[in-house]
Amino acid sequence: MIRSLMLFIYISFHDSSTMVFDDGYLQWNDSDFQDFDWSEFYHDAKEDIPWDASTLRGHAMKINVFVNASHARNKTEDPT
């Protein structure tokens, strides 16, 4: 719960940020996405579960995230 509150505190200090919630359920077919084997790059990778994680309760949920990242938007090219 504290981590959730920290997220909203962070957003409150960034006035230009926008967070949109949609309770609709997005249906997609997993075959639309390519499956990659990243084990060559991440040999011993595993999920980092916090030591103080709460016990799972209730029904499972799926979170769909769309991230619009334009990393080169504010950069200028050096003509040299």
N, C-alpha and C positions, 0 to 999 in steps of 0.2 A: 504494500500500500504506500509506503514511504517513497519508493522509487516512482510510482505513478504520480504522486504529488510533486516530486522533484521535476518531472517532465513538464507539468503545467507551470511550475514556478519558472523554469527556464524559458518557456514560451512567453510568459508574461513580461519578461525583460527584453524580448525581441519583438517589438511592435510590428515590424514588417512581415512577420511570420503569419501564415494562415494554416489552420488545421481544420479539415473537413471530415465529418463522420457520415457514413452512409450505412444504414442497417440492412441494406439489400444483400442478397446472397448471390455471389458471382459464380456461375457455372462455367467450367472449362474442362477440356479434355487433356489429360496429362500427356497424351501423345503429340500435342501441339508444341511441346517443349523438348529440346534436345537434352539427352542425359549425358553428363560428362563425368569422367572418373578423375577426380582431383587428387587421388592418393599419391600420385607421382610427385606433386608439389607439396602436399600436406600429409606427410607420412603418419604422424602420430596424432593427428587432429581429432579432437572430440569436444563435445559440447561442454562449455564451462558453466556448471550449475553452482550458483552461490551457496555457500555453507548455510545461510539462513533462509533458504527458499522454503516457502510454505508448502504444506501437504496438499496434494492435488485433491480437489473436491468438485463435484458437479459434472456437467457435460463438457466434452471437448469442444474447442472452438477453432476456427480457422481465421487467420488474419491475412487479408490481401492488401498489399501496399504498392502504390504507384509513386515512384520517385522521379521527379523531373529535375535532372541535374544538368546544368549547362556550365561545365567547368571552364570553358574558354570564352565565355560571354564578355568578361571585363578585361580581357588581355589584349595587348597590342602587339603587332608583329614587328620584329626588329629587321629592318631592310638590309642590314649589313651581312 
